[in-house]
Amino acid sequence: MSMQRRKISFVILTKNEEKNIKRAIESIKDIADEILVIDSGSTDKTIDIAKSYGANVIFNEWISYPSQVNFGISKAKNDIVFILDADEELSDELKNSLEYFLSSDYEIGIITRRTFYMGDFLKHIWNNEKLIRVFKKDICKYSGDLHEKVICNHNKYYELKGYLNHYSFKSLKDQFERTLKYAKTSADIMCKNNKPFHIYNLILNPFWIFFKFFILKAGYKEGIKGFIIAFSGMFYVFMKYAFLYECQKSKEKELWK
């Protein structure tokens, strides 16, 4: 159904994203009615770059990804919001599809994300992720701790055409440093919630994740890159349960309290 084009606010979360933020904003500057950057303490040129594009930059202390997004949504001036990570960009086809969405009566949009990894876009694993990123701000909210969920109060969706391009890792070093960080954060959440440690989780779950990524999700079709991705998933799960074990043992001893 065609109607008057609705205005849209893009919400971008940042902290030291000077290598990414220009690409992200360049991809939306011609379609955005508002660019809202929620920064949690950048010490590089992120804020200066964002302001040079006319973005409204607001500082908010980091608690979690969902709480930061919800804060950004609450500050958006327009009814339609698009949640964009600083390491993402909209393809031209996605922007054209978004214009159609804005001139319709749809209230929730699903986008398709693909990942750039070691020189080009992956075709199998980490590809064709379906995500809710654009919606009327009073009908959806983010929840969760480490892995966010988008909860909407109705389910009339429009699937946008084109890709949201994701430039997730600068290097293998960056990938595994962040994998270790996420594993520690996940383990801390489990430990705080008193999730019991089981040895079979430490031994079996990593192999299951490798099999899932490499075989079931067709990582093998990506060759060496697929093997590395599957191994990184295996590493993440192993370290998550190793950190959980460490946390629970530290609770028992409390040597460094």
N, C-alpha and C positions, 0 to 999 in steps of 0.2 A: 504494500500500500504506500503510495507516494504522498509525502507531506512536506511541510517546510523543514529545511535542514536544521537540525538541532545543534547546539554548540557543544563542544567537547573539551574536557580538561584531561591532560596527560599528567599522571603522577609518576615521578621517577625517584627512586630511593638511591642515595649516594653516600659514599664515604671513600675519599681518595680515588676517584674514578676519572682522573684527568686524561687517561689513555682511551677511555670509552665514551665519555659524555658528549663530545662533539659529534661523533658518528650517530649516536642515538637522537640527539636534537635535530641534526641535519635531516634525518629521515622523517621528522614530524612537523618541521617548522611551517610548512605550507598548508597543513591541515589542522593544526592545533589552534584552538581559540584561547587556550591557557596552557602554559607549561609550568607545572608546579614541582619543584625539586625539594624533597624532604631529605635534608642532610644531617648525618649523625656525628659530625665532627671532622670534616675533611681538613687536612693540613697542606694539601697540594693546591693545584690551580683549578680544581673542580668548580668551586663556587664562582670564581671569576669568569670561567668559560661559560657556565650556565647563564650568568647575568648578562654576558655579552650578547646572548640570544634573546634577551628580554624575559627570561624565566624568573618566576617568583620563588626565591629560595627561603625556606624556613628551617631553622634548626630544631631537631627533636631528639632527645636522648634515646639511644637504641635500647629496646627491651627485647623485642623479637620481630621477625619479619611481619607476621600478621598485624601486630599492634602498630607497627610503623606504617603499613599500608592503610589501615583503618584511620589512622591520624591524618594521612594525606587525603583520603576520601572526604573526611569531615571538613577539610580546609578548601576543597575544590569549589570553584564558583559556579560551575555548570552541572546540570543534572546527569549528563553522560560522562563517565570517566573511563580512561584507558590506563591500566597499570602496566608500565613499561620499565623493565630493568635497564640499568645503565649500560649493560653489555649486550643490548639487543637493538635491532633496527627494523623498521617496517619496509618490506619490499614495495615496489611501485604497484604491483597487483593488489597487495593487501590494502594499500592506501585508497585505491579506486573502489575496492569492495567496502571499505569503511565509509566512504562517502555515500554509498548506497544505503548502508546501515543507518547513517545519520538522517537520511531522508525517508526512513521507513518508521513503522510503529514498533519495531522490535526493541526489546529492553535488555536482552542479554545476547552477547556475541561470543562465539567460540572461534579461536584462531588456531592455526597450525604452525608449530615451531620446528625449525630444523637447526642443527648444530654445526658450526664451522669448527673443524678439528684437523690440525696438522696439514694445513694448506688448502683444504676444500671442504665442501659440505658433505656430511655423511648421508648415505642413501638408505641405510637400514636401521642400525641401532642409533639411539638418540635422534630419531627423525620422526616426523609426523606426530609429534606430541599434540594432543588436543587440550587446549587450556581456555578457561574463562578469563578473559582479560578486559573486556569492554562491556559495560553494563550501566543501567540507571542506578545511581548511587544509593538510593533508598531501598533497593531490593536485594542487594548482595553485600556480604561482609566476609572478611578473612578470619580464619580461626586456626588453632593448632600451635605447636611449639616449634619444632625444627622443620617439619614438612607441612606447609600450609595447605588449608582446604578452603575453597570458596563455597559459601553457603548462600543459596538464593531462595527467595520465598515463592518462586514459581518456575516453571520449566519450559517456557516458550523461547526457544533458542533460534538464532540464525548463525549458520556456519560461514564465516567469511572466507573468501578465496585469497590465494597468495600465501606467502610465508612471512612469519616473524623470524628473522635471522638472529641466531644466538652465537655470540663470540665468547664462549664460556671460559676458556683457559688460554693464558698467554703462552704457556710452555708446559712441559711435563713436570717440571719442578713446581710450578704454580698449581697444577692439577693435584699432585700428591700432597702438597702442603695443605691445600684446602680440603682434600679428602680426609686427612688426619684431623684437621680442625673440626669438620662435621662429625666425624666418628666420636671425638671427645665430647662435643656438645650433646650428641644423641645419648651417649652413655651417661652423662651427667643428669640428663632428664630422666632416664630410666632409673638411675640410682636414687634420685630425689623422690621418685614415685615408688620406691621400694620394690622394683621389679627384680625377682630372684635370678641369680646367675645359674646357668646350667651348662655343664661341660659340653653337652652335645650341640648347643648353640655355637660355641666357639669352634668346634671341629667340623660339624656338618653344614651349617648355614653358609659359610664362605664358599664351599664347593657348589652348593645349590645356586647361589648367585652367579658364579662363573658359568655354570651350565645354562642358566636362564639367559644371561647376556650373550653368550657366545653361540649357543645352539638355538634356543627358543626364539630369541629376538634377532637371529641371523647375523650376529656379530662376525661370524666367520666369513661372511661375504665382503666384509671390509678389510680382510687380510690382517696384516700386522696391527693396524690401528684398532681393529675389532678385538684382537687378543689383548692389547694393552688396556682397552676400556673394560673388558671383562675381568682382567686381573685387578684393575683399580676398584671395581665393585667388590671383588673378593677381599681385597685388602681393607676396604672400608668396613665390611661386616666383621672380619676378624678383629680389627682394632676396636670396633665398637664394643664387642663382648669382652675383649681384653681390658679395656678401660673400665667396663662395668665391674669386672672382677677386682681390678685394682681399687676402685672406689669403695666397694663393699669391704674389702680387707682393710683399707685405710680407716673406714668408719669403726671397725672393730678395735684397731690398735690406737688410733688417734695420736700418732707419734709427733705429728707436726702441727697440732692444734694450738 
